[in-house]
Amino acid sequence: MSTQTNINQLRANVNQALRSIERNPRPFACSWEALFVDTPEGDFDWTHDEAGDWVCYEDDDYEGGWRKDAYCVNLKRVNGVETVEFTSVDCDGNWDLLAEFSNEDADSEELAFELATVSCHYQLLRNALYSLHVVETGEDPLGETLSGDPRKAHAKGLEQEIDDLCSYVQSKLPEAM
């Protein structure tokens, strides 16, 4: 994966897969019922104080041009009303409420979009863009390389990972797309 042409093609493939998920999120989102299938009867509040894995993304307004956030999905039921909250936390520990939906929103496109963008496949694609940046520039502004040469560390297996992720995205899309 050493040529600029190959890096550019891989970046284009990742961006196309990300746009495909964003334009057609339903195949990548679970149902409302699936979110609440293993919840207790009656009222409950599953609000987390921890999030998932870090997700890297470009941010021109941020020093170094890259940031990382982690995401969390909170589930609640109060007086029979089910609620889903999407939150994020940045590296400094600042939490933000991104979106909130009740069971009245169960079929909304906005909910499908939020569920799709917190999916592991979408997040792995975002991280692949960061790894391509490191391979291309040799710079690791987020300090994700544990040891050794950042280019080699991020390049290892990246091409196959991107191919697998893009193939998965393509397999979930309707034939017409």
Backbone hydrogen bonds, N-H to C=O, Kabsch-Sander energy under -0.5 kcal/mol:
donor,donor_aa,acceptor,acceptor_aa,energy
7,I,3,T,-2.1
8,N,4,Q,-2.8
9,Q,5,T,-2.2
10,L,6,N,-2.6
11,R,7,I,-2.6
12,A,8,N,-2.3
13,N,9,Q,-2.4
14,V,10,L,-2.4
15,N,11,R,-2.7
16,Q,12,A,-2.3
17,A,13,N,-2.2
18,L,14,V,-2.6
19,R,15,N,-2.5
20,S,16,Q,-2.1
21,I,17,A,-2.0
22,E,18,L,-2.4
23,R,19,R,-2.6
24,N,20,S,-1.8
28,F,25,P,-2.1
29,A,25,P,-0.6
29,A,26,R,-1.3
35,L,31,S,-1.5
36,F,32,W,-1.2
37,V,33,E,-0.5
37,V,34,A,-0.6
39,T,36,F,-1.4
44,F,77,R,-1.8
46,W,75,L,-3.3
47,T,45,D,-1.0
48,H,46,W,-0.6
52,G,71,Y,-2.3
55,V,69,D,-3.2
57,Y,67,R,-2.2
59,D,65,G,-2.6
62,Y,59,D,-2.0
65,G,62,Y,-2.5
67,R,57,Y,-2.4
69,D,55,V,-2.1
70,A,89,V,-2.2
72,C,87,T,-2.4
74,N,72,C,-0.5
74,N,85,E,-2.7
75,L,46,W,-1.5
76,K,83,T,-2.2
77,R,44,F,-2.5
78,V,81,V,-2.1
81,V,78,V,-2.0
82,E,80,G,-0.7
83,T,76,K,-2.6
84,V,101,F,-2.9
85,E,74,N,-2.4
86,F,99,A,-3.0
87,T,72,C,-2.6
87,T,85,E,-0.6
88,S,96,D,-2.2
89,V,70,A,-2.3
90,D,94,N,-1.7
91,C,68,K,-0.8
93,G,90,D,-2.2
95,W,93,G,-0.6
96,D,88,S,-2.5
98,L,86,F,-3.1
98,L,96,D,-0.7
99,A,86,F,-1.4
101,F,84,V,-2.6
103,N,82,E,-1.4
105,D,102,S,-2.6
106,A,103,N,-1.2
108,S,105,D,-2.7
112,A,108,S,-1.9
113,F,109,E,-2.5
114,E,110,E,-2.3
115,L,111,L,-2.7
116,A,112,A,-2.3
117,T,113,F,-2.4
118,V,114,E,-1.0
119,S,116,A,-1.1
123,Q,119,S,-2.1
124,L,120,C,-2.6
125,L,121,H,-2.0
126,R,122,Y,-2.0
127,N,123,Q,-2.2
128,A,124,L,-1.8
129,L,125,L,-1.5
130,Y,126,R,-1.2
131,S,127,N,-2.3
132,L,128,A,-2.4
133,H,129,L,-1.8
134,V,130,Y,-2.2
135,V,131,S,-2.7
136,E,132,L,-2.5
137,T,133,H,-2.7
138,G,134,V,-2.7
143,G,140,D,-1.9
146,L,144,E,-0.5
153,A,149,D,-2.6
154,H,150,P,-2.5
155,A,151,R,-1.9
156,K,152,K,-1.7
158,L,155,A,-1.9
159,E,155,A,-0.6
161,E,157,G,-2.2
162,I,158,L,-2.8
163,D,159,E,-2.3
164,D,160,Q,-2.6
165,L,161,E,-2.6
166,C,162,I,-2.8
167,S,163,D,-2.2
168,Y,164,D,-2.3
169,V,165,L,-2.4
170,Q,166,C,-2.4
171,S,167,S,-2.2
172,K,168,Y,-1.2
172,K,169,V,-0.7
173,L,169,V,-0.8
173,L,170,Q,-0.7
177,M,174,P,-1.8
